[in-house]
């Protein structure tokens, strides 16, 4: 039998710049909450903001569905394009 335990709160160490810690402490004192609560709210807001800015990259397609070509058909089409390019360059 397997037991699954979920941790509601996890302690971790975060290194903060001194100026950030000062702001966190001021906001915690002003709101009557802990520094951890202020930090959690700020992180949640920041993460939610990142999610709202995320834009899916568009899928770019050219033309319609492509049929598979045999090696011979591909070689013919390449030769045709090459000939058209040569005629264009020659001004024909």
N, C-alpha and C positions, 0 to 999 in steps of 0.2 A: 504494500500500500504506500502511495506517495502523498506527502503532505506539501501543500503549496502555501507559503506564507507571503503575504504582501506587506510591504513596508510603507506606511502612510507618510512618514517623514524620514528623510535621510540626512544625516549630518555629512557635510563635506567642507573642505577648506577652499576658500576662494581668496585669491590675493587681489586686493583692491588698491587703487591709487589713493593717496592720502586725501586729496580733494574730494573724491567720490565718497569716501567714508564719512567725511565731515558733513556732506549733504545728506547722506542716509541718516546719520544720527540726528541732524536737525529736523528732518521730516518725521522721523520716528517720535521724537520728543513732542513735536507740534501735534501729531496725531494721536498720541498716547498709545502707540503700538511699538512692537519690537523692530529692531533694525532688519531682522530676517523677514518680517512681514512686508516692510517697505521694499526690500530688495526683491522679494518674490513678485510683488505687484509690478515693479519696474521691469523685471525680466519678462513677465507674461505680456505686458503691454508691448515691449520691444519685439517679442517673438510674433505676436499677433499682427503688428505693423508690417513686419517682414513678409508674413503670409499674404496680407492684403495687397502688397506691392508686386508680388510674384505674378508674372504673366507667362503663360504657356507659349513656347515658341511655335509659330505657325508652321504647318506642314506645307511645303512647297512642292507642287507637282507641275510637270510640263506635259502638255498634250494629253492624249487619252492612254488607255492601257496599252502596253507594248507587247507585241507578239514575239515569241521566241523565234530567233532566226537560226538557220543552219549556218555552218562555217562558210559554205559556198555563197549563200544569200548575203551574208555579212560582207564578204569580200567583194561581191558585185556592187553593193551599196556604197562601200568605201571608194571603189573605183569610180562610180558614178559621181560622187561628191567631189573627188579629186579632179575629174574631167571638167565638171562645172566650174570649179575654182580656177583651173587653168584657162578655160575659155573666158571667164570674167577678167582675169588678169591680162589676157591678150586683147581685151576689148571686143570680143566677138559676141 
